[in-house]
Amino acid sequence: MRHIKNFMRLCGVVTLTLFAFAFSAHAQDVNCDLGDNLQTQINSGDNFVTFTGTCNQGITIARDGVTLDGGGTGVIVPGTSASGQPGFLVVGATRVRVQNLTITDGGFVSIINGSFVDFTNVAVNSPFSGMVVSRGANLRMAGSTITRGTVPSGVGCSALCVFSSSSLDMTTTTISADTPSLPVFSVGRGSSATLRGGNVVTNAGDGAVVSLFGQSSLRSDDPSQSSTAPQNGDGIDRFNGSLAVQLTESSFASLRSTKVTGNSKVQDNSTLVLGGPFGANPEEIDIVGNIRIRRGSQLNIKSPLVSVDGNIICKDLKSSLNRKNFAGIHTIECTNFDGEIIE
């Protein structure tokens, strides 16, 4: 009996030791204010890395299954674009979770090379650069913010860019910038973005708010309201400024339960769909601004609750407009138009 009791005590000690070892192997705390190196801990093989303080270093995650958690107060400062530091990078890694932290005053946040990443409760706040999802990467973003100050001319990306066959799935996220020429949020080169409600995209400058090009797509399909709202004026002919939504190069956008404030431009064989199929609960679409359709593009209205407080201007050949379901439009003006108008 004594031997059995001793064996059970030994098993308990071994079990507790193994549990403590397993936990320590997969959950490590880093305190950057005490001089700890966050990148070293990420490279060590730990799956769950938590940190506190302000980490003044570039970060690269290049392996699968990493969770990086700042506990709501952790800050990463990856260096300005001119500093030569790599910014914040996720490269070819899947099942990566970045949560409860701030990335500020640094180089670009880049999700690239087929990575699969979740950002939750993350604030990207930088006057120097924005966020790029590219080269077949996939980002899910929830409860987060991307804020960029004044964007200088000639910069390739403003606040958020999704390029090169990549995808974005976004919920309750706010994106803002002050850009005179570039769009705040760009989707291009065969990429896609889905807005699932509670998202706000704003531009304090004269550039476009959302821009799609290169056979890309945008869908806003949650009953919650997503909005694209520039803060500057939106005169009737200012289609090169104060654009809310811009579609070019055979791109596609489907907006449901969405409020758009500002002008929109649909051109180069692109398609803008407002609302989904008729049903018991049709989506309400509220557009304050003008819509220009041109160069073989289409505007399709699929909800009886579409309201356009502005003008529809269709121009150039072979465009099409389905206007039979508008709740209200000021005027429809079509010039040099050889397309189809469905009454």
Secondary structure, 3 states (H helix, E strand, C coil): CHHHHHHHHHHHHHHHHHHHHHHHHHEEEEEHHHCCCHHHHHHCCCCEEEEECEECCCEEECCCCCEEEEEEEEEECCCCHHHCCCCEEEECCCCEEEEEEEEECCCCEEEECCCEEEEEEEEEEECCCCEEEECCCEEEEECCEEEEEECCCCCCCCCEEECCCCEEEEECCEEEEECCCCCCEEEECCCEEEECCCCEEEECCCCCCEEEECCCEEEECCCCCEEECCCCCCCCCCCCCCEEEEECCCCEEEECCEEEECEEEECCCCEEEECCCCCCCCCEEEEECCEEEECCCEEEECCCEEEEECEEEEECCCCEEECCCEEECCEEEEECCCCEEEC
